[in-house]
Amino acid sequence: DEYWILEAAIPFANFAHVAVHTPPKTGDIWHLNLNRLGGKTNEQFSQWSGSRTPEPQFHSPDDFGRVVFSDKASPFWR
């Protein structure tokens, strides 16, 4: 395999205690990271936004990516 795809549903109500708006409004920014760790015989590790550490590090908020919400469809959507 050369890549992986993630499709997820986010229950915005679960973030009501930390988010300014739920559901998010256009222009809202959330910090997020998506991680993949697996492989029994060939360990694999990948992140959407790298943690800049030699070993997997899922708890580095300074390295999280930014999700900018919009009311327009992404040009990257296929």
C-alpha positions, 0 to 999 in steps of 0.5 A, spaced: 500 500 500 502 507 498 497 511 502 491 510 507 484 514 507 480 515 513 473 517 513 470 519 520 464 522 523 465 527 528 460 528 534 460 535 535 456 535 541 462 531 545 466 538 544 461 543 547 465 544 553 471 546 549 469 549 543 467 556 542 461 553 537 458 546 536 457 545 530 463 549 528 462 555 524 465 558 518 472 560 520 473 556 526 479 553 527 480 546 531 487 543 532 487 536 531 492 530 529 490 523 526 495 517 527 496 510 525 500 505 528 500 498 526 503 492 523 505 486 527 511 484 522 512 490 520 511 496 525 508 502 521 507 509 524 504 515 520 501 522 522 497 527 518 501 532 522 508 529 524 510 530 531 518 531 530 520 526 534 523 519 533 518 515 536 511 515 536 508 521 540 501 522 540 500 527 545 504 533 542 499 539 541 504 544 539 505 539 533 497 538 531 495 540 525 489 545 524 482 544 521 479 550 518 472 550 518 468 552 511 461 552 508 464 551 502 466 544 499 474 542 499 477 542 492 481 536 495 474 532 496 474 527 491 
